[in-house]
């Protein structure tokens, strides 16, 4: 028996939901949507990037940052690089050509999550 599966939500742990909403709204250019006191959703082409602050949602547990990169693709990588560079993240690389063919840059958000931004059309999918 096989199942048709679709990835529809990715959790991005944060420690301050207001700061996360402002940070990601500023770089994505869209406000996103608050869906609970500790969750703010951004639609990324059919997959929801869900900023989650467990404490603001009333949970007792704390989440650390994601252990590895989340990758997003964008048509205008240069403009997004400029926005991220101005947004106050803790680390941002230059845009580079990866050996596997992607045009990419990396950054760490204010909550230590690692994000990779790939130019649309250069995504390597194996």
N, C-alpha and C positions, 0 to 999 in steps of 0.2 A: 504494500500500500504506500502510495506517495502522497505528499501534501504540497499544496501551493502555499509557500510562505513569502511574506513580504516584510522587510524591515520598515517600521513606521515611526519609531521613537528611539532617540539616543539620549541618555542622561548625562548632563554636564554638571558635576558637583560644584557648588559654590557656597560661600560662607556668608554672603550678604546679597540677598535677592534684589534689593533696590540697586545696588552698585552693579550687579551683573546685568540687570535689565538695561540700565543706562549705557554700560560699556558695549554690550552687543548691539543695542539699538543704534548707537553712534557709528559703529563700523559697518553694520549691515544696511543701514539706511531705512529700516522699517521698525515700527514700535514693538512688534511681537504682541503677545497677549498673556496677561496674568490669568492663570486658571485656578489658582489657590493662593493662600498667603505665602507659600514657599516655592511656587512653580511659575515659571515664565516661559512660554513656548514661542519658538520661532519656526515657521514653516520653511524648510530647506528643500524645495522641489518635491514635496510629497513625503519627506521624512521630517519629523519634528525634532528639533534640537531643543531639549528641555533643560533649562537651567533649574537646578533643584537645590534649595537651601532647606535641609531636613529640619533644622531647629525652628525656622519660621513656619514650617508646616506642622509643628507640634510633636515631631518625632524626638526620641531620646538619643538616637544614634547620630554620630558625626561621620561624614564621608570625607575621605581624602580626595585629592585630585585623581583624574583618570590616569592609569599607569602608563599609557602610551598615547600616541597622537590620534586625533580625530581629523579626518581629511574632508575638506569641502572644495568644490571647484567653482570657478567664477570666470566670466568672460574677460573682464577688465582687471587683470591681476595687479597692474601698476597702480590704479586708483585705490584698490582695496589695501594694497601695501601702504600707501600714503595715509589712509585713514587709520589703519592699525598702528602705524608709527606715531601718529598724533594722539592716540587714545590712551597712552600711558600704560602699556603692557610692560611686563618685567623683562622680556627678551623678544627681539625680532631679528631674523636673518635678512640678508639681501635676497632678492629674487635670483634664482640660479637654475641652471639646466642640469637636472639629475641624470646620472648614467643610464637610468631605465627609461629616459625620454620625456619625463615630466618637466614642465616649467613650474617651479615651486618656491614658496618661502614658508618659513616656520615662525611661530611665535608662541609665547607662554602668556596666558591671560592673567589677570590680577589674582586668580585663585590657584595658580600653578598648573592649570590644565594645558596640555600641549596640543597645538592646532597646526595642521598643515593646510596651506591654501595652494591649490593647483589650477593652472590656467586651463579653462574648458577646452576640450579637444586634445589635450596632451595626457589625459588620465591613463595610467597604466593599470589594466585590470587582469593581467596575467595571461 
